[in-house]
Amino acid sequence: RLLDMDLTIRKEHIFIGCVTVFIVIILVISNRNIQWNRDFTENLLKRFQGSEMNTTENKINKKGDTVKAKQNQYEEDNARRLELLSKECEKYIRGEHPKEIRMKAEFYRNRTNRVVDHISLSKIFWCRVPKAGSRSLIEVLTQLIGWNINHAAKARRRNNSTDFRGLLAVRHPIQRLYSGYRNKIQTHRRRAPGFGKWKDVTFPQFLKAVASSPIWKTNRHFQPIYHLCNPCFHNFTFILKIETFSRDVDAVFRKLTGRAPKIPHKNDSGASESLQQLLADIDADTLKKLIDLYYLDYVLFGYDLRETRDILKEKQEKLLNGNVTEAG
């Protein structure tokens, strides 16, 4: 009996030992699997995060390349604009532009500082040309340097320094007139030149009134840019065009402040119509007067005068042919 009991006890010990070893083996294997799973998961996360970081970096790099490319494009365009301006101003000073136009510009020479604002904090001066992005530029200046339009008059009186960098935004003369007509005459019902009070004025009637009225009696929203701030008497550093406005503003203010502006869109009264469509119902005499009135805005800022003159030529030929037919 004692032998049987001893044998039974030994078997139990062996069984317990085997179970214990089995459990230990399972635990070891499980632990290794857990560690492997952890390593696998960590590796996956690292790869994902690395991929995500690379994607983000690529996006940032691409955006940076795009911004730099646009800045380079603007700087090249601005250099061409300033070169043209300098060349045409030299011709203007030498008296090579039409005499009547030159005399008119000279007459208004002393009136060209009314909308030039000096901003002492950033050593910037700019010409507030209505219907050429002036509202948007006011907001950008407020965003980036805290300038307020209410400071303008004091700034003009206080600072005449020549080491300021100048900004000038320009626009095609006819497109600018159309924008002013839609915003001021159609929307806000301002008095049109030549009309005693506001009434339903068509665009051809509006242009005829502008062409026939003395400049000083015309609302400044419709006056030529050379009358508001003649660029031949101001040393502008940057010329911005409405036709490339977002790119130009971004490039200029990144250069001036090192920060990207949020560019608002105010008074969007631009024309989707072609020049031919805008001038379709304008008589030849009115168009000739408009070309003379805005001649310097065309040539100083590089707008194609030939297209407008071609339209005028067509109108004059039709008028001549009509008179010949009637006479026959």
CORZILIN-V275336 format. One record per residue. N is the residue number from 1. SS is DSSP state (~ for helix, > for strand, _ for the rest). PHI is phi in degrees with one decimal (* if undefined). BURIAL is 1 if it has 9 or more other ideal C-beta (glycine too) atoms within 8 Angstrom, else 0. Layout:
# CORZILIN-V275336
N | SS | PHI | BURIAL
N | SS | PHI | BURIAL
This chain:
# CORZILIN-V275336
1 | _ | * | 0
2 | ~ | -58.6 | 0
3 | ~ | -64.7 | 0
4 | ~ | -63.7 | 0
5 | ~ | -63.5 | 0
6 | ~ | -63.6 | 0
7 | ~ | -65.1 | 0
8 | ~ | -63.4 | 0
9 | ~ | -61.7 | 0
10 | ~ | -63.9 | 0
11 | ~ | -61.3 | 0
12 | ~ | -63.3 | 0
13 | ~ | -61.8 | 0
14 | ~ | -62.4 | 0
15 | ~ | -62.2 | 0
16 | ~ | -61.1 | 0
17 | ~ | -62.1 | 0
18 | ~ | -63.0 | 0
19 | ~ | -60.6 | 0
20 | ~ | -61.4 | 0
21 | ~ | -60.9 | 0
22 | ~ | -61.6 | 0
23 | ~ | -63.9 | 0
24 | ~ | -61.2 | 0
25 | ~ | -59.9 | 0
26 | ~ | -60.9 | 0
27 | ~ | -62.8 | 0
28 | ~ | -61.9 | 0
29 | ~ | -61.9 | 0
30 | ~ | -61.4 | 0
31 | ~ | -62.4 | 0
32 | ~ | -64.8 | 0
33 | ~ | -63.3 | 0
34 | ~ | -62.4 | 0
35 | ~ | -64.5 | 0
36 | ~ | -63.7 | 0
37 | ~ | -61.9 | 0
38 | ~ | -62.1 | 0
39 | ~ | -60.6 | 0
40 | ~ | -63.1 | 0
41 | ~ | -64.1 | 0
42 | ~ | -62.7 | 0
43 | ~ | -62.3 | 0
44 | ~ | -61.9 | 0
45 | ~ | -62.3 | 0
46 | ~ | -63.0 | 0
47 | ~ | -64.0 | 0
48 | ~ | -64.5 | 0
49 | ~ | -64.0 | 0
50 | ~ | -62.0 | 0
51 | ~ | -64.2 | 0
52 | ~ | -64.7 | 0
53 | ~ | -64.2 | 0
54 | ~ | -63.0 | 0
55 | ~ | -62.3 | 0
56 | ~ | -62.9 | 0
57 | ~ | -62.1 | 0
58 | ~ | -62.2 | 0
59 | ~ | -61.8 | 0
60 | ~ | -62.4 | 0
61 | ~ | -63.1 | 0
62 | ~ | -63.4 | 0
63 | ~ | -62.9 | 0
64 | ~ | -62.1 | 0
65 | ~ | -64.2 | 0
66 | ~ | -64.9 | 0
67 | ~ | -60.6 | 1
68 | ~ | -64.0 | 0
69 | ~ | -62.8 | 0
70 | ~ | -66.0 | 1
71 | ~ | -63.1 | 1
72 | ~ | -63.5 | 0
73 | ~ | -60.9 | 1
74 | ~ | -63.3 | 1
75 | ~ | -60.3 | 1
76 | ~ | -66.0 | 0
77 | ~ | -63.5 | 1
78 | ~ | -64.9 | 1
79 | ~ | -61.3 | 0
80 | ~ | -66.7 | 1
81 | ~ | -62.7 | 1
82 | ~ | -67.7 | 1
83 | ~ | -65.0 | 0
84 | ~ | -62.8 | 1
85 | ~ | -59.3 | 1
86 | ~ | -61.5 | 0
87 | ~ | -63.6 | 0
88 | ~ | -70.8 | 1
89 | ~ | -67.3 | 1
90 | ~ | -62.2 | 0
91 | ~ | -63.3 | 1
92 | ~ | -63.2 | 1
93 | ~ | -67.5 | 0
94 | ~ | -77.4 | 0
95 | _ | 82.8 | 0
96 | _ | -87.6 | 0
97 | _ | -81.6 | 1
98 | _ | -50.3 | 0
99 | ~ | -57.2 | 0
100 | ~ | -60.7 | 0
101 | ~ | -68.3 | 1
102 | ~ | -64.2 | 1
103 | ~ | -64.1 | 0
104 | ~ | -65.3 | 1
105 | ~ | -65.6 | 1
106 | ~ | -63.3 | 0
107 | ~ | -60.7 | 0
108 | _ | -95.4 | 1
109 | ~ | -57.4 | 1
110 | ~ | -76.5 | 0
111 | ~ | -101.0 | 0
112 | _ | -90.5 | 1
113 | _ | -105.0 | 0
114 | _ | -68.0 | 0
115 | _ | -122.6 | 1
116 | > | -101.6 | 1
117 | > | -110.0 | 1
118 | > | -100.2 | 1
119 | > | -113.9 | 1
120 | ~ | -61.0 | 0
121 | ~ | -57.4 | 0
122 | ~ | -109.0 | 1
123 | _ | 52.5 | 1
124 | > | -123.2 | 1
125 | > | -128.0 | 1
126 | > | -147.3 | 1
127 | > | -99.6 | 1
128 | _ | -83.1 | 1
129 | _ | -90.2 | 1
130 | _ | -62.0 | 0
131 | _ | 64.1 | 1
132 | _ | -137.4 | 1
133 | _ | 80.5 | 1
134 | ~ | -64.3 | 1
135 | ~ | -64.2 | 1
136 | ~ | -65.5 | 1
137 | ~ | -66.9 | 1
138 | ~ | -60.0 | 1
139 | ~ | -65.9 | 1
140 | ~ | -64.8 | 1
141 | ~ | -62.4 | 1
142 | ~ | -66.6 | 1
143 | ~ | -58.5 | 0
144 | ~ | -91.6 | 1
145 | ~ | -129.3 | 1
146 | _ | 71.4 | 0
147 | _ | -79.0 | 1
148 | _ | -125.6 | 0
149 | ~ | -57.9 | 0
150 | ~ | -67.7 | 0
151 | ~ | -84.9 | 1
152 | ~ | -61.7 | 1
153 | ~ | -61.4 | 0
154 | ~ | -61.9 | 0
155 | ~ | -62.7 | 1
156 | ~ | -66.1 | 1
157 | ~ | -73.9 | 0
158 | ~ | -83.8 | 0
159 | _ | -128.8 | 0
160 | _ | -121.4 | 0
161 | _ | -63.2 | 0
162 | _ | -95.3 | 0
163 | _ | -94.5 | 0
164 | _ | -83.7 | 1
165 | > | -94.3 | 1
166 | > | -101.2 | 1
167 | > | -115.9 | 1
168 | > | -141.4 | 1
169 | > | -102.4 | 1
170 | > | -128.8 | 1
171 | _ | -154.6 | 1
172 | _ | -55.3 | 1
173 | ~ | -53.3 | 1
174 | ~ | -70.7 | 1
175 | ~ | -63.5 | 1
176 | ~ | -66.4 | 1
177 | ~ | -63.4 | 1
178 | ~ | -67.0 | 1
179 | ~ | -62.0 | 1
180 | ~ | -64.4 | 1
181 | ~ | -62.3 | 1
182 | ~ | -65.6 | 1
183 | ~ | -78.7 | 1
184 | ~ | -91.5 | 1
185 | ~ | -89.8 | 1
186 | ~ | -75.2 | 0
187 | ~ | -84.1 | 0
188 | _ | -95.4 | 0
189 | _ | 56.2 | 0
190 | _ | -72.2 | 0
191 | _ | -69.6 | 0
192 | _ | -80.0 | 1
193 | _ | -57.3 | 1
194 | _ | 86.9 | 0
195 | _ | -113.9 | 1
196 | _ | -61.4 | 0
197 | _ | -145.4 | 0
198 | _ | -65.2 | 1
199 | _ | -152.2 | 0
200 | _ | -70.1 | 0
201 | _ | -109.4 | 1
202 | _ | -79.9 | 0
203 | ~ | -62.2 | 1
204 | ~ | -59.0 | 1
205 | ~ | -64.4 | 1
206 | ~ | -62.0 | 1
207 | ~ | -63.3 | 1
208 | ~ | -62.4 | 1
209 | ~ | -66.3 | 1
210 | ~ | -62.2 | 1
211 | ~ | -65.7 | 1
212 | ~ | -96.4 | 1
213 | _ | -94.4 | 1
214 | _ | -59.8 | 0
215 | ~ | -58.1 | 1
216 | ~ | -66.7 | 0
217 | ~ | -95.2 | 0
218 | _ | -91.3 | 1
219 | _ | -54.6 | 1
220 | ~ | -61.6 | 1
221 | ~ | -65.1 | 1
222 | ~ | -115.6 | 1
223 | _ | -76.4 | 1
224 | _ | -60.1 | 1
225 | ~ | -65.6 | 1
226 | ~ | -63.4 | 1
227 | ~ | -78.9 | 1
228 | ~ | -72.2 | 1
229 | ~ | -158.8 | 1
230 | _ | -59.0 | 1
231 | ~ | -68.2 | 1
232 | ~ | -75.9 | 1
233 | ~ | -112.6 | 0
234 | _ | -132.9 | 1
235 | _ | -91.2 | 0
236 | > | -76.9 | 1
237 | > | -96.1 | 0
238 | > | -127.4 | 1
239 | > | -113.8 | 1
240 | > | -110.1 | 1
241 | > | -120.1 | 1
242 | ~ | -58.9 | 1
243 | ~ | -64.2 | 0
244 | ~ | -132.8 | 1
245 | ~ | -62.3 | 1
246 | ~ | -59.9 | 0
247 | ~ | -62.4 | 1
248 | ~ | -65.4 | 1
249 | ~ | -62.9 | 1
250 | ~ | -59.7 | 1
251 | ~ | -65.3 | 1
252 | ~ | -65.9 | 1
253 | ~ | -79.9 | 1
254 | ~ | -64.7 | 1
255 | ~ | -71.1 | 0
256 | ~ | -76.6 | 1
257 | ~ | -119.9 | 1
258 | _ | 75.6 | 0
259 | _ | -125.2 | 0
260 | _ | -86.0 | 0
261 | _ | -80.8 | 1
262 | _ | -90.6 | 0
263 | _ | -92.3 | 1
264 | _ | -79.8 | 0
265 | _ | -122.6 | 0
266 | _ | -107.9 | 0
267 | _ | 47.9 | 0
268 | _ | -72.6 | 0
269 | _ | -117.7 | 1
270 | _ | -70.6 | 0
271 | _ | -105.2 | 0
272 | _ | -90.4 | 0
273 | _ | -74.5 | 0
274 | _ | -75.0 | 0
275 | ~ | -61.6 | 1
276 | ~ | -60.3 | 0
277 | ~ | -68.7 | 0
278 | ~ | -63.8 | 1
279 | _ | -101.1 | 1
280 | _ | -58.3 | 0
281 | _ | -102.7 | 0
282 | _ | -88.1 | 1
283 | _ | -75.5 | 0
284 | ~ | -60.7 | 1
285 | ~ | -62.9 | 0
286 | ~ | -64.4 | 1
287 | ~ | -63.8 | 1
288 | ~ | -61.3 | 1
289 | ~ | -64.4 | 1
290 | ~ | -65.2 | 1
291 | ~ | -61.1 | 1
292 | ~ | -64.2 | 1
293 | ~ | -66.5 | 1
294 | _ | -106.1 | 1
295 | ~ | -53.7 | 1
296 | ~ | -65.8 | 1
297 | ~ | -64.4 | 1
298 | ~ | -64.9 | 1
299 | ~ | -77.4 | 1
300 | ~ | -69.1 | 1
301 | _ | -110.6 | 1
302 | _ | 76.2 | 0
303 | _ | -91.0 | 0
304 | _ | -71.7 | 0
305 | ~ | -78.5 | 1
306 | ~ | -62.0 | 0
307 | ~ | -61.4 | 0
308 | ~ | -66.1 | 1
309 | ~ | -67.3 | 1
310 | ~ | -63.6 | 0
311 | ~ | -64.5 | 1
312 | ~ | -61.4 | 1
313 | ~ | -60.4 | 0
314 | ~ | -60.3 | 0
315 | ~ | -65.4 | 1
316 | ~ | -65.3 | 1
317 | ~ | -65.5 | 0
318 | ~ | -63.1 | 0
319 | ~ | -63.8 | 1
320 | ~ | -64.8 | 0
321 | ~ | -62.0 | 0
322 | ~ | -64.7 | 0
323 | ~ | -66.7 | 0
324 | ~ | -64.7 | 0
325 | ~ | -62.7 | 0
326 | ~ | -64.6 | 0
327 | ~ | -66.7 | 0
328 | _ | -67.7 | 0
